[in-house]
Structures are given as structure tokens and as C-alpha cells.
Amino acid sequence: MVERLGCIQIDTLNLVQRSHYLVMWSRLGAYKPADFDTLVYSPEQRSLFEGWQRVASFIPLKDYRYQLPRMLRMRENHGEGFLRWFDQEGHALMDMVLERIRT
């Protein structure tokens, strides 16, 4: 199902259940969420990985090679996309927050 969809967004908000489990349930019906976890986290059966498709997502492992250029760019410029949303005021706020965390 994940291969047919291309990816499933990871969302940590879970009023009912985490969204990736709900997406699978809405398409497959009753299934065991542990089976989905096996596809992501079990070394023997892994066929999905956590990556970035506009948002944090579970992506088919067969598409890993297509994600490598983006992952390398994000590793080298990890703050670039995030910081472009901040104006001068935002940078000052970010500095204050980081200093508070350090303290």
C-alpha cells in the first residue's frame, strides 16, 4: 500500500491513533499496527524507511536511492530551509530560545 501511495506522512499527533496507522487502516481495513512497524524497524523484514517527502514520511526502501541527493543536501544545509522563514526578529527570538535551552 505504501508503494502505491508513494509515502505516508509521519505525524506525531495522535488523538485517536498516529496518522500513518490511520492511513493504512482507511485503505486496508483491520490490520495489526505492529505489522506496519515491522516493515519500518525490523532488520529482517524492513521495506520502508523514514525520510522526507515535503514532510517527514515513511517511504518504500526501493526508493531510497532517489532520496539520497536530498538527504545529503539536508545534512549539509540542515538549518537553511528552516531559517529562511525567519526575519531579523525571528533570528533574535531563535537566539534567545537557544540560549535558554543551553542555560
WORANOR-V91018 format. One record per backbone hydrogen bond with DSSP energy under -0.5 kcal/mol. CO is the residue of the C=O (numbers start at 1). NH is the residue of the N-H. E is the energy in kcal/mol with one decimal. If there is no record, write none. Layout:
co->CO nh->NH e->E
co->CO nh->NH e->E
This chain:
co->1 nh->5 e->-2.2
co->2 nh->6 e->-2.3
co->6 nh->60 e->-0.5
co->8 nh->58 e->-2.9
co->9 nh->11 e->-0.6
co->11 nh->19 e->-0.7
co->13 nh->19 e->-0.6
co->17 nh->16 e->-0.5
co->18 nh->21 e->-1.2
co->18 nh->22 e->-1.4
co->19 nh->23 e->-2.7
co->20 nh->24 e->-1.6
co->21 nh->25 e->-2.3
co->22 nh->26 e->-2.8
co->23 nh->27 e->-1.1
co->24 nh->27 e->-0.5
co->24 nh->28 e->-3.0
co->25 nh->29 e->-2.2
co->31 nh->33 e->-0.6
co->32 nh->35 e->-1.7
co->32 nh->36 e->-1.0
co->33 nh->37 e->-2.3
co->34 nh->38 e->-1.9
co->35 nh->39 e->-1.3
co->36 nh->40 e->-0.9
co->37 nh->40 e->-0.8
co->37 nh->41 e->-3.3
co->38 nh->42 e->-1.7
co->39 nh->47 e->-2.7
co->39 nh->48 e->-2.2
co->41 nh->43 e->-0.6
co->42 nh->46 e->-1.4
co->47 nh->61 e->-2.8
co->49 nh->51 e->-0.5
co->49 nh->59 e->-2.9
co->51 nh->57 e->-2.8
co->53 nh->55 e->-1.3
co->55 nh->53 e->-2.7
co->56 nh->10 e->-3.0
co->57 nh->51 e->-3.1
co->57 nh->59 e->-0.5
co->58 nh->8 e->-2.0
co->59 nh->49 e->-2.4
co->60 nh->63 e->-2.1
co->61 nh->64 e->-1.9
co->63 nh->66 e->-0.8
co->63 nh->67 e->-0.9
co->64 nh->67 e->-1.3
co->64 nh->68 e->-1.1
co->67 nh->71 e->-2.6
co->68 nh->72 e->-2.7
co->69 nh->73 e->-2.2
co->70 nh->74 e->-2.8
co->71 nh->75 e->-2.1
co->72 nh->76 e->-2.1
co->73 nh->77 e->-2.6
co->75 nh->78 e->-0.6
co->77 nh->80 e->-1.0
co->77 nh->81 e->-0.7
co->79 nh->83 e->-3.1
co->80 nh->84 e->-1.4
co->82 nh->85 e->-1.2
co->83 nh->86 e->-1.8
co->87 nh->91 e->-2.1
co->88 nh->92 e->-1.8
co->89 nh->93 e->-2.1
co->90 nh->94 e->-2.7
co->91 nh->95 e->-2.5
co->92 nh->96 e->-2.1
co->93 nh->97 e->-2.6
co->94 nh->98 e->-2.7
co->95 nh->99 e->-2.3
co->96 nh->100 e->-2.2
co->97 nh->101 e->-2.3
co->98 nh->102 e->-2.4
co->99 nh->103 e->-2.4
